[in-house]
Amino acid sequence: MAANNTAIQTRQPVSIPPAAIVIGILILAGLAGFWYLDRAAKQPAAPPPPLTGPAKAYVKSLKLSDVNMSANESYMQQAVVEITGKIENAGDRVLDVVEINCVFYDAYGQMVLRERVPIVSKKMGGLAPGEIKSFRMPFDHIPESWNQALPQMVIARIDFS
């Protein structure tokens, strides 16, 4: 007679190497980080505060003059549009900061770019009463649909000393 040789098989527990667990956790953390940064990048930035009452009243004391626009090519073969001019403080207060909103339009009058640019800052030395300072605003990422005209320039911020 043939003997029954039935082997009893026992299952060995599957062991995952600790290095694989660490790599898995790092991959999950990386994916969570990318998801968070992607989501944060899609949220619009908080709009800058509007002009205060005293700043609105002082706008009439600021005069822009000799405003010119030129296009140059940067060392990276990229077009850079540069707006230069002068700002005069015809008022009686010292200014620490003056920022301008430059609004670029397309041929149909639709806004294609709005950028807020400082033309006076503490770093530049501020602007005393009666003083005239030159400014320069470079733009290197204006959409191609821009109408090539001088942008609308509106004083967006004034900080007093």
C-alpha positions in Angstrom: 0.0 0.0 0.0 1.1 3.4 -0.7 1.6 5.6 2.2 -0.1 8.9 2.4 2.5 11.6 2.5 0.5 14.6 3.1 2.8 17.5 4.0 1.3 20.2 6.1 2.2 23.5 4.8 2.4 26.4 7.1 2.4 30.0 5.9 5.3 32.1 6.8 4.5 35.7 7.6 5.6 38.1 4.9 8.2 40.5 6.3 8.6 43.9 4.7 12.1 45.3 5.0 12.4 48.5 7.1 14.0 50.3 4.2 10.9 49.7 2.0 8.7 51.1 4.7 10.9 54.2 5.0 10.9 54.7 1.2 7.1 54.3 1.1 6.6 56.9 3.8 9.0 59.3 2.0 7.0 58.8 -1.3 3.7 59.5 0.5 5.1 62.6 2.2 6.5 63.9 -1.1 3.2 63.4 -2.9 1.4 65.1 0.0 3.8 68.0 -0.3 3.4 68.4 -4.0 -0.4 68.3 -3.6 -0.3 71.0 -0.9 2.1 73.3 -2.9 0.0 72.8 -6.0 -3.2 73.7 -4.2 -1.5 76.7 -2.5 -0.2 78.0 -5.8 -3.7 78.0 -7.3 -5.2 80.2 -4.6 -5.0 83.9 -5.5 -2.8 86.1 -3.4 -4.5 88.6 -1.1 -5.1 91.9 -2.9 -2.9 94.7 -1.7 -4.6 97.3 0.5 -6.2 100.3 -1.2 -5.0 103.8 -0.8 -5.7 105.3 2.5 -7.7 108.6 2.8 -4.6 110.7 3.3 -2.8 108.9 0.5 -5.7 109.5 -1.9 -5.6 113.2 -1.0 -1.8 113.4 -1.6 -1.9 111.8 -5.0 -2.5 115.2 -6.6 0.9 116.3 -5.2 2.8 113.6 -7.1 3.7 114.3 -10.7 5.0 111.8 -13.3 7.0 113.3 -16.2 9.4 112.3 -19.0 7.7 108.9 -19.1 9.2 106.8 -22.0 9.0 103.2 -23.0 11.7 101.1 -24.8 12.3 97.5 -25.6 15.6 95.8 -25.2 16.9 92.3 -25.4 18.2 90.7 -22.2 21.4 88.6 -22.0 19.0 85.5 -22.1 17.7 86.6 -25.6 14.4 87.7 -23.9 12.6 90.9 -24.7 12.5 93.4 -21.8 10.1 96.4 -22.0 11.4 99.2 -19.8 9.5 102.3 -18.7 11.5 105.2 -17.4 10.5 108.6 -16.1 10.6 111.0 -13.2 8.4 111.5 -10.2 8.2 114.8 -8.4 6.9 115.3 -4.9 5.2 118.7 -5.1 3.6 118.2 -1.6 4.9 118.9 1.9 5.4 115.4 3.2 8.4 113.0 3.0 7.4 109.7 1.3 8.9 106.3 2.1 7.1 104.3 -0.6 5.3 105.0 -3.8 4.0 102.1 -5.9 2.3 102.2 -9.3 -0.1 99.7 -10.9 0.9 99.3 -14.5 -2.0 98.0 -16.6 -1.3 96.6 -20.0 -4.1 96.1 -22.6 -4.6 94.2 -25.8 -5.8 95.6 -29.1 -9.4 95.1 -27.9 -9.0 97.1 -24.7 -8.9 94.0 -22.5 -6.5 93.9 -19.6 -3.7 91.4 -20.3 -1.4 92.2 -17.4 -1.6 94.2 -14.2 1.6 94.6 -12.2 2.3 96.6 -9.1 5.8 98.2 -9.1 7.6 100.3 -6.5 9.2 103.5 -7.9 10.1 105.0 -4.5 11.2 103.0 -1.5 13.2 103.4 1.7 16.0 101.4 0.0 16.1 104.0 -2.8 16.2 106.8 -0.2 12.5 108.0 -0.1 11.2 111.2 -1.7 11.5 114.5 0.1 9.2 117.5 -0.6 10.2 119.3 -3.8 12.5 116.4 -4.8 12.5 114.8 -8.3 13.7 111.3 -8.7 14.1 109.1 -11.8 12.5 105.7 -11.9 12.9 102.6 -14.0 10.3 99.7 -14.3 11.4 96.6 -16.3 8.9 94.1 -17.5 10.0 90.8 -19.0 6.8 88.8 -19.1 4.2 90.9 -20.9 1.8 88.7 -23.0 2.2 88.8 -26.8 -1.3 90.0 -27.1 -0.3 93.3 -25.6 -1.1 96.3 -27.9 2.4 97.7 -27.6 1.1 101.0 -26.1 2.3 102.6 -22.9 0.4 101.0 -20.0 -2.1 102.8 -17.8 -0.2 103.9 -14.7 -2.1 104.5 -11.5 -0.5 105.3 -8.1 -1.5 102.4 -5.9 0.3 103.0 -2.6 1.9 105.9 -0.7 3.6 105.4 2.6 4.6 108.6 4.6 7.6 108.9 6.9 
